[in-house]
C-alpha cells in the first residue's frame, strides 16, 4: 500500500482513475469497512483504490490538543493496508483546509489531485467550509467533473448505529468486549517493548512494557485479558509470523509498585520467555477482568496475578479468538 501523509501536493504514480472513500475513519469500524469494500470491488475493475482521511493539525474547528483517537496514524495505516487498498492519504487538516469551499475541494483535490472516477461516502458525510458540503453537493457536481457517487447507509448492530463515538464511549468505560463486533476486531495498542522495573521477572511473571502514546484513547486502569502479536523485530517471524499469543495486560499507575504516577501498559505473554526489547508488538484487549487495586505486598499481588492469568485464559479460549 502507498501511504501519503504530511503533504498537500498529492501525485499518484498511475494514469488510472481512482475510487476514493472519504471519511475520518477513526477506528475503521464495520461501517467504514462497507465503504472500503466498495473501493476494493472497484479496484478489481481497474480503478486505483484510495482511502482519503485527515491528519488533524492545530486549527480553529477542532480542539486537537484534547482529541483522543482509537488508532494512531501508524495503527490506522496498518489496518488499512491489511484490507488490500492501494493508497491511504492522510491529508493535513489545518485552518487553510478548513476554509476550503466544498466545490474547491471537489475540483482541486478530489478530481484535480485524486482523479476520482468514483467517490464512496457515508450518508452523513460533510465537508468543506462550515461543513456546507454533503452528499447532495457531491452528486450535484458529479456530471460536471466526471465522477460517480456511491452512498453507504449507516450500519446498525443490535438497534444501535455503529459509530466511532459509540466505540470511544465503550473503550472509555472499559467495555472493550463490546467494541469487538463494531470494529470487526479487538481494540488494540501497538508499540515498542521498552525496559521497565523488571519486578515481574522477580515473581516469575515477566511483562512486556509499552509507553502510552499522545492522543490515543486508552481504556481505564485495570487488568484485561489480551492477545499479542509480535509485528516487527527479530522475533516477528519466529515459528509462525501470524501467531497470536494469549496474555494479560495491566493499564494504569500500578499503585502497589509504582510511586511516580506514570501511566503504565504492561503485558504478561503466556508461555513466552524470549527477550523482545525493541520489538514492536500489537496488544489486543479482549475483556476487562478487574479494576486497578493496591495490594498489601508483593505476595498478595503475585497471588492475584495468578488468578488473573487463569481468568484470562478462560476468557480468551471462550471467546474463540485464539485457536
PLY file of the C-alpha trace (Angstrom):
ply
format ascii 1.0
element vertex 323
property float x
property float y
property float z
element edge 322
property int vertex1
property int vertex2
end_header
0.00 0.00 0.00
1.14 3.54 -0.80
0.90 5.76 2.31
0.79 9.51 1.62
0.99 11.94 4.56
2.50 15.29 5.61
1.87 16.86 2.22
-0.84 18.74 0.34
0.79 18.06 -3.01
-0.51 14.64 -3.93
0.81 12.91 -7.02
-0.41 9.39 -7.71
2.02 7.37 -9.81
-0.67 5.99 -12.08
-2.76 7.05 -15.04
-5.76 5.10 -13.70
-8.88 6.82 -12.45
-9.46 6.28 -8.75
-12.21 5.06 -6.46
-11.99 7.23 -3.35
-13.55 6.54 0.04
-13.93 9.74 2.07
-14.18 9.92 5.86
-12.42 10.38 9.19
-12.01 6.60 9.52
-11.27 6.77 13.24
-11.29 3.14 14.33
-12.04 1.85 10.83
-15.13 0.12 12.17
-17.55 -2.14 10.33
-19.43 0.84 8.92
-16.18 2.19 7.47
-15.44 -1.25 6.07
-18.59 -1.06 3.93
-17.02 1.94 2.17
-13.67 0.20 1.81
-15.33 -2.93 0.42
-16.89 -0.82 -2.35
-13.45 0.58 -3.16
-11.98 -2.94 -3.25
-14.69 -4.03 -5.71
-13.81 -1.12 -7.98
-10.10 -1.95 -7.70
-10.91 -5.28 -9.32
-12.38 -3.35 -12.24
-9.21 -1.35 -12.87
-9.61 1.64 -10.58
-6.91 2.64 -8.13
-8.43 2.29 -4.64
-7.91 5.20 -2.26
-8.90 5.84 1.35
-8.80 9.60 1.91
-8.77 10.77 5.51
-7.21 13.53 7.59
-4.21 14.27 9.73
-5.51 16.74 12.31
-3.25 19.76 12.81
-3.88 22.72 15.11
-6.97 24.54 13.79
-9.95 26.58 14.94
-12.53 23.91 14.10
-11.39 21.03 16.33
-9.65 21.07 19.72
-6.77 18.90 18.58
-4.88 19.18 21.88
-7.66 17.26 23.67
-8.54 14.92 20.82
-8.27 11.20 21.52
-8.35 8.68 18.68
-8.98 4.95 18.62
-5.93 4.40 16.42
-2.71 6.33 15.99
-1.80 7.24 12.40
0.58 4.27 12.25
-2.04 1.87 13.59
-4.65 3.19 11.16
-2.23 2.76 8.26
-1.64 -0.87 9.19
-5.37 -1.65 9.39
-6.00 -0.02 6.01
-3.02 -1.82 4.49
-4.40 -5.13 5.70
-7.61 -4.53 3.72
-5.70 -4.53 0.42
-6.49 -0.94 -0.58
-3.93 0.59 -2.96
-3.46 4.00 -1.34
-4.05 5.72 2.01
-3.99 9.51 2.05
-3.83 11.42 5.34
-4.41 14.99 4.23
-3.31 17.78 6.63
-6.41 19.35 8.22
-5.41 22.87 9.21
-7.09 26.27 9.12
-6.36 26.70 5.42
-8.05 23.42 4.57
-10.95 24.12 6.93
-11.64 27.30 4.95
-11.83 25.44 1.62
-15.19 25.80 -0.12
-16.90 22.49 -0.94
-16.63 22.89 -4.72
-12.96 23.84 -4.44
-12.34 20.62 -2.53
-14.10 18.63 -5.26
-12.38 20.44 -8.13
-8.85 20.85 -6.79
-8.33 17.85 -4.52
-10.87 15.15 -5.26
-10.72 15.49 -9.04
-7.56 17.54 -9.64
-5.20 15.58 -7.41
-7.03 12.31 -6.77
-8.51 11.88 -10.30
-11.68 10.44 -8.78
-13.84 8.30 -11.04
-15.93 7.08 -8.11
-16.50 8.74 -4.73
-17.70 6.49 -1.89
-19.14 8.18 1.21
-21.38 7.57 4.19
-24.86 9.06 4.07
-23.99 11.72 6.68
-20.65 12.81 5.19
-19.99 16.56 5.45
-17.05 18.54 4.09
-15.76 21.98 3.20
-16.00 25.34 4.90
-18.52 25.35 7.78
-19.34 21.74 6.78
-21.51 23.11 3.97
-20.76 20.21 1.62
-22.73 16.97 1.83
-23.81 14.01 -0.29
-26.11 16.19 -2.39
-23.22 18.57 -3.06
-21.10 15.69 -4.34
-23.95 14.47 -6.54
-24.69 17.93 -7.94
-21.12 18.26 -9.30
-20.70 14.63 -10.42
-21.61 15.12 -14.07
-19.58 18.33 -14.38
-16.41 16.74 -13.03
-16.93 13.24 -14.38
-17.26 11.02 -11.34
-19.97 8.83 -9.83
-21.11 8.83 -6.21
-21.80 5.73 -4.13
-23.57 6.41 -0.83
-23.44 3.90 2.03
-26.13 3.99 4.71
-25.30 3.82 8.40
-24.70 0.33 9.75
-26.71 -0.85 12.75
-25.94 -3.63 15.21
-28.45 -4.59 17.91
-30.56 -1.49 17.11
-27.57 0.83 17.60
-25.74 2.72 14.87
-22.10 1.65 14.62
-20.06 4.81 15.07
-16.68 5.94 16.34
-18.49 7.88 19.08
-20.13 4.72 20.46
-16.86 2.80 20.21
-14.91 5.53 22.02
-17.52 5.61 24.78
-17.26 1.86 25.33
-13.46 1.97 25.38
-13.52 4.87 27.86
-15.76 2.78 30.11
-13.51 -0.28 29.85
-16.10 -2.25 27.93
-13.62 -3.48 25.34
-15.57 -6.70 24.69
-18.49 -4.68 23.30
-16.38 -2.99 20.61
-15.17 -6.23 19.00
-18.25 -6.71 16.77
-18.35 -2.98 15.98
-14.69 -2.78 14.97
-14.65 -6.26 13.48
-11.52 -6.86 15.57
-10.47 -6.21 19.18
-9.33 -2.75 20.27
-5.54 -2.74 20.10
-2.37 -0.89 21.05
0.84 -1.13 19.03
4.24 -0.03 20.26
7.85 -0.84 21.05
8.70 -3.05 24.00
10.72 -0.95 26.45
12.51 -1.69 29.69
10.52 -1.40 32.92
11.28 -2.06 36.59
11.53 -5.80 35.81
9.63 -6.60 39.01
7.60 -9.19 37.10
10.68 -11.31 36.49
11.42 -11.49 40.20
7.98 -13.03 40.87
8.01 -15.26 37.81
5.55 -13.17 35.79
7.63 -11.06 33.37
5.93 -8.31 31.39
6.46 -6.60 28.05
6.09 -2.87 28.67
4.88 -0.22 26.22
4.80 3.55 26.54
1.44 5.32 26.12
1.17 7.48 23.01
-0.10 11.04 22.84
-3.69 11.49 21.62
-4.51 7.77 21.67
-7.60 6.74 23.59
-6.91 4.18 26.32
-9.39 2.28 28.48
-9.49 2.93 32.25
-6.99 1.42 34.66
-7.37 -2.29 35.20
-6.37 -5.78 34.12
-7.51 -7.08 30.74
-7.42 -10.44 29.01
-5.38 -9.85 25.87
-3.82 -11.45 22.85
-0.47 -10.40 21.46
1.32 -10.46 18.13
4.96 -9.58 17.52
4.70 -7.45 14.39
8.27 -6.21 13.92
11.65 -7.27 15.22
13.91 -10.28 15.37
11.17 -12.47 16.83
8.39 -11.33 14.48
8.86 -14.30 12.17
9.72 -16.86 14.82
7.80 -20.13 14.33
4.67 -18.54 12.83
4.62 -14.85 11.74
0.85 -14.77 12.23
0.82 -16.35 15.68
-1.23 -14.66 18.39
-0.23 -15.30 21.99
-2.53 -15.15 25.00
-1.78 -12.79 27.87
-2.97 -10.31 30.45
-2.42 -6.57 30.22
-2.40 -4.09 33.07
-3.19 -0.49 32.24
-2.84 2.14 34.92
-0.48 3.55 37.51
0.31 0.19 39.18
-0.26 1.54 42.72
1.41 -1.38 44.52
4.87 -0.82 43.00
4.77 2.50 41.12
5.46 5.64 43.10
5.95 8.20 40.32
2.39 8.43 39.00
3.26 7.49 35.42
0.71 5.51 33.39
1.96 2.06 32.52
1.00 -0.59 29.93
2.36 -3.99 30.99
1.60 -7.29 29.31
2.43 -10.78 30.52
2.61 -13.07 27.50
1.73 -16.63 28.44
4.24 -19.42 27.73
6.77 -16.97 26.30
10.31 -16.38 27.57
12.18 -14.59 24.77
13.87 -11.20 25.06
11.77 -8.89 22.85
13.08 -5.47 23.93
12.99 -3.18 20.90
10.47 -5.38 19.06
7.11 -3.90 18.02
4.10 -5.71 19.44
0.36 -5.36 19.00
-1.72 -5.95 22.11
-5.43 -6.60 21.61
-7.73 -6.27 24.62
-10.46 -8.92 24.79
-12.23 -8.24 28.08
-11.67 -6.40 31.35
-11.02 -8.76 34.27
-10.91 -6.28 37.15
-10.09 -2.71 38.07
-6.78 -1.50 39.43
-6.17 -2.36 43.07
-3.45 -1.63 45.59
-2.20 -4.74 47.37
-0.63 -5.09 50.80
2.54 -6.51 49.31
4.24 -8.44 46.56
2.96 -11.86 47.68
-0.65 -10.69 47.59
-0.03 -9.16 44.14
1.53 -12.41 42.92
-1.47 -14.44 44.09
-3.91 -12.05 42.40
-1.95 -12.11 39.15
-2.07 -15.90 39.17
-5.85 -15.69 39.50
-5.94 -13.07 36.71
-3.97 -15.38 34.40
-6.42 -18.23 34.98
-9.36 -15.90 34.33
-7.74 -14.50 31.17
-7.08 -17.96 29.70
-10.72 -18.92 30.15
-11.99 -15.64 28.68
-9.76 -15.88 25.61
-10.48 -19.54 24.96
-14.23 -18.98 25.39
-14.05 -16.00 23.01
-12.63 -18.30 20.32
-10.28 -15.51 19.24
-7.22 -17.68 19.83
-7.21 -21.24 18.47
0 1
1 2
2 3
3 4
4 5
5 6
6 7
7 8
8 9
9 10
10 11
11 12
12 13
13 14
14 15
15 16
16 17
17 18
18 19
19 20
20 21
21 22
22 23
23 24
24 25
25 26
26 27
27 28
28 29
29 30
30 31
31 32
32 33
33 34
34 35
35 36
36 37
37 38
38 39
39 40
40 41
41 42
42 43
43 44
44 45
45 46
46 47
47 48
48 49
49 50
50 51
51 52
52 53
53 54
54 55
55 56
56 57
57 58
58 59
59 60
60 61
61 62
62 63
63 64
64 65
65 66
66 67
67 68
68 69
69 70
70 71
71 72
72 73
73 74
74 75
75 76
76 77
77 78
78 79
79 80
80 81
81 82
82 83
83 84
84 85
85 86
86 87
87 88
88 89
89 90
90 91
91 92
92 93
93 94
94 95
95 96
96 97
97 98
98 99
99 100
100 101
101 102
102 103
103 104
104 105
105 106
106 107
107 108
108 109
109 110
110 111
111 112
112 113
113 114
114 115
115 116
116 117
117 118
118 119
119 120
120 121
121 122
122 123
123 124
124 125
125 126
126 127
127 128
128 129
129 130
130 131
131 132
132 133
133 134
134 135
135 136
136 137
137 138
138 139
139 140
140 141
141 142
142 143
143 144
144 145
145 146
146 147
147 148
148 149
149 150
150 151
151 152
152 153
153 154
154 155
155 156
156 157
157 158
158 159
159 160
160 161
161 162
162 163
163 164
164 165
165 166
166 167
167 168
168 169
169 170
170 171
171 172
172 173
173 174
174 175
175 176
176 177
177 178
178 179
179 180
180 181
181 182
182 183
183 184
184 185
185 186
186 187
187 188
188 189
189 190
190 191
191 192
192 193
193 194
194 195
195 196
196 197
197 198
198 199
199 200
200 201
201 202
202 203
203 204
204 205
205 206
206 207
207 208
208 209
209 210
210 211
211 212
212 213
213 214
214 215
215 216
216 217
217 218
218 219
219 220
220 221
221 222
222 223
223 224
224 225
225 226
226 227
227 228
228 229
229 230
230 231
231 232
232 233
233 234
234 235
235 236
236 237
237 238
238 239
239 240
240 241
241 242
242 243
243 244
244 245
245 246
246 247
247 248
248 249
249 250
250 251
251 252
252 253
253 254
254 255
255 256
256 257
257 258
258 259
259 260
260 261
261 262
262 263
263 264
264 265
265 266
266 267
267 268
268 269
269 270
270 271
271 272
272 273
273 274
274 275
275 276
276 277
277 278
278 279
279 280
280 281
281 282
282 283
283 284
284 285
285 286
286 287
287 288
288 289
289 290
290 291
291 292
292 293
293 294
294 295
295 296
296 297
297 298
298 299
299 300
300 301
301 302
302 303
303 304
304 305
305 306
306 307
307 308
308 309
309 310
310 311
311 312
312 313
313 314
314 315
315 316
316 317
317 318
318 319
319 320
320 321
321 322
